[in-house]
Amino acid sequence: MQVRQVTRTTNARIAGSTFLLYIATGIVIMILSGQANGGPGTAGKLVGIAHHLLQVRLNIVLGLLSILYALVLGATLCSLTRDIDADLALLALCCRAGEGVVGAISTLATLGLMSLSTSAAGASSASPSITTALAEFLFRIQGWNTVIAATFFAAGSTLFCWLFLRGRLIPRPLAWLGVAASLLLVICLPLQLAGFLSGPITMLVWLPMALFEIPLGFWLIVKGVGAPAPAPAERTDAPQPALAATIRR
């Protein structure tokens, strides 16, 4: 039992640290992408990438780290919640693993865009119209892939938050906030991917998740998780067979 508690504490601290690192890495990726892709139109973005190759290369490394973060979170959160419901914890782990695997496509698209930008700047570049069309497609792939990976994230987060709530592993208000924030993304992200949702609201729907994950990260590092709530006790008002036989005698 003592070893199990130590393992739970370690996993909680790893998960909390990974939550915060994942958020910080995502912010850095957004800043670097804004610097590299800030040009007007697809051609301007390609020129920006060619002029900011260091930022693009850093984004590739950070993108790979983000994949690792998703896998680490899936493994540690599954370990923390499997005593509540092993099947749901495994399904949530698969969602977070899917998030990481799908996220790798964005890194491939970034590599393709970097190759196109350097080729377009050289003397051996292909037709400008072909290069621009291919670059525009890769930019679209990045956007679509981000939403798809986020949908896997939202599904896994919903399941893990529900298990946190059921097992009373974290404060109930924080767990309820996680469930609500995750469900909001589960609803909105497919609508965004299908084109029904656009504009500033696609960014605002992430605010509740940020208000949940940042405190959760610090809570897991400092407090860890509580012991899983015991399962409801079986009814004891019915007489047991041996006791019933004694009563009849």
C-alpha positions, 0 to 999 in steps of 0.5 A: 500500500505504501509503495502504491501511494508513493507511485501515485504521488510521483505520477501526480507530480509528473502529470502536474509538471507536464501540464504546465510544460505543455501549456508553456510549450504551446504558448512558445509555439504560437509566438514563434509561428506568428513570427515566421508566418506573419507575411501577407498571403501564402507567398508572404508566409513562405518568405517569412519562413525562409527568413525565420528558419531558426524559429521554424526549427525550434518549432519542430523540436517543440512540436516533438516535445508536445507529442511526448507531453501528450503521451506522458500525460496519458500514461500518468493520468491513466495510472492515477485513475485506473482504480476508479474505472480501468476501462474508461482510464484506458479509453482516455489513455488511447485518446491522449495517445491519439492526440500525440500521434495525430499531432505529428502530422503538423510537424511533417507539414512544417518540415514540408513548408520549410523545404518549400520556402528554401526551394522557392528562395533558390534558383532551382525552385519549381513553378511559383504557382505550384509552390504556392498552391502546395504551401497553401495546402500544407498550411490548411493541413496544419490548421485541420490537424490542430483541430483534430488533435485537439478533439482527441485531447478534449475527449481524453480530458473529459474522461479523465476529469470524470474519473477525477470527479468520481474518485474524489481525487481532486477538489470537486469544484476543480473536477467539475470545471474540468468536465465542463471545459472539456465537454465544451471543447468536445462540442465546439471543436467538431463544429469548428472543423466542419466550418460551422464555428469560426472567428474569435469564439474558437479561441474563447472556448479554450479559456475555461480549459486554461482556468482548469489546467493551470490550477490543476498542474500546481495542485498535482505538484503540491497536493497530489491526488487523494485516495480513490473513494471507496465503492458503495457498500453492498446492502447488508439488511438481507440476512446471510445464508448462515445467519438465516439458517441459525435464525430458523433453528 
